[in-house]
């Protein structure tokens, strides 16, 4: 199953690193300019830089979450101190840019597990009633 990911980061070098690490595991759409990102389009996951000049990743996450509550949001940042401000957006995870090569593969593995449809098995318990619906004697 192919999942669709959007990467929003004002640094083109970081976008290229992320895209290279994601590889063929997900279909990536990249945005260096946050103004071009359309919040109406659904993505399975968003990788957002927290600190961007036009609009922060936190603002974008709140706007996007209002329209698509089940999208997994992963913040990628150089500013570890901003992580606590991001908690109220209920992100899926955080990746520190200085540890991108180490942390991104782990997050991708968890993300795929989260996005994979889960099958449910239901059991009906007889509760003392015969299959015919008559009470048990």
C-alpha positions, -999 to 999 in steps of 0.1 A, spaced: 0 0 0 13 34 -9 10 62 16 10 99 7 33 122 26 38 160 24 71 176 35 69 213 44 102 229 52 117 263 42 151 247 37 155 229 4 185 210 16 165 195 44 136 187 21 160 168 -1 176 149 28 141 139 41 129 128 7 161 108 1 156 90 35 120 83 28 129 68 -6 102 48 -22 85 39 10 60 68 5 48 91 -22 62 125 -13 50 160 -22 74 187 -11 67 224 -3 95 249 5 69 277 5 42 272 31 19 296 12 17 271 -16 6 242 7 -31 236 3 -46 224 36 -77 210 18 -56 182 2 -55 150 23 -21 135 32 -16 104 53 13 121 70 28 156 72 65 162 80 66 198 92 94 221 101 83 239 132 102 271 126 94 287 92 93 324 83 58 328 68 39 305 90 51 282 117 47 244 115 26 247 146 1 270 130 0 249 99 -5 217 120 -35 233 138 -51 244 105 -46 211 89 -57 191 119 -90 209 119 -97 196 84 -80 162 87 -80 150 123 -65 116 115 -34 127 96 -2 118 113 19 149 119 57 146 125 76 177 134 112 180 122 132 208 138 165 223 148 148 240 177 144 214 204 130 240 227 99 244 205 89 207 210 69 215 241 49 242 223 39 215 197 24 191 223 -11 206 220 -13 197 183 -10 160 193 18 151 169 27 116 159 64 122 166 93 146 166 126 143 147 156 164 155 173 176 122 207 169 137 197 132 141 176 129 109 195 99 95 191 80 127 155 90 138 137 92 105 139 54 96 125 46 131 96 70 127 88 57 92 86 22 106 61 33 133 42 55 108 37 26 85 25 5 113 0 32 124 -13 37 88 -17 1 80 -54 -9 83 -60 -30 113 -84 -59 111 -109 -65 139 -124 -98 150 -157 -97 168 -171 -125 190 -207 -129 200 -212 -146 233 -243 -167 237 -250 -155 273 -272 -184 283 -295 -182 253 -300 -212 229 -292 -205 193 -329 -205 186 -333 -176 210 -351 -197 236 -339 -195 273 -316 -222 285 -333 -248 307 
